[in-house]
């Protein structure tokens, strides 16, 4: 019996050593995405304009890195907060830790080289070599044309500096270990010609990370087989729950009956000069969808996204769009 206990003890010790070794490797050797490139982005007028369009209307960097007013429909940006960061993503919203959007004004990124910013945006690894939680969809940005990422870098360098010291993000166990394994080397592509239609639309949909919100997820990972079929839950600041729409061409539950003009109009209505985001009371319908930001996309770009979405496999998914906080509390 003593011999058996010795053998079991030895096996347990070996297992503990192996696990400790793996944890040490993950925490010290990962993430391994390579060094930041030697890069100096030229801040031309054209590049800044392109970066402004992407950051404000497609990739929506300003969405998470500014403050949104949730007392109004779709949470428009609060004036004077562009790039200041500090938005909180924590357990209230289902995140495994406390994560904060970074200050991307010159006050927050002055210490970053352009190459370090490029690596951060496309791989999620900071200048110190630390992994970021993928709230920012860096795996999507890593597939974009480097020229578009350079344009975003040129644009955010023009932000007015805002003094806002953001707390360090904190991942809870075991995410604090798993997090090191998530970043991967960027796989940059090339921006397709606008005339390519669906291919160009697919590029834009990737840049906007549409699939992330419009696909149901399990344990934070989207279910690939349900891509773009909607139904992902999002907790609003007042405790209500909103669910994303089905963007597949299903006739009954998706956009199968939508014309291209109707799809474009759905966005462009928010560019009407008379439009002002309505006040929203607690428990009233609201949405995370930043309509006024996406509305700034060109009609051609919105049309290309429509062409891409119409090429997807049809998936039937009836969605209860909104559950007010009063109903959520009863569950």
Helices and strands as residue ranges (DSSP letters): H 2-29, H 45-53, I 54-58, H 61-64, E 88-89, G 91-93, E 97-100, H 106-109, H 114-123, H 138-141, H 146-156, E 170-171, H 175-178, G 179-181, G 194-196, H 198-207, H 210-213, E 217-218, E 221-222, G 224-226, E 233-235, E 241-243, H 260-268, G 269-271, H 291-294, H 299-310, E 322-323, H 325-330
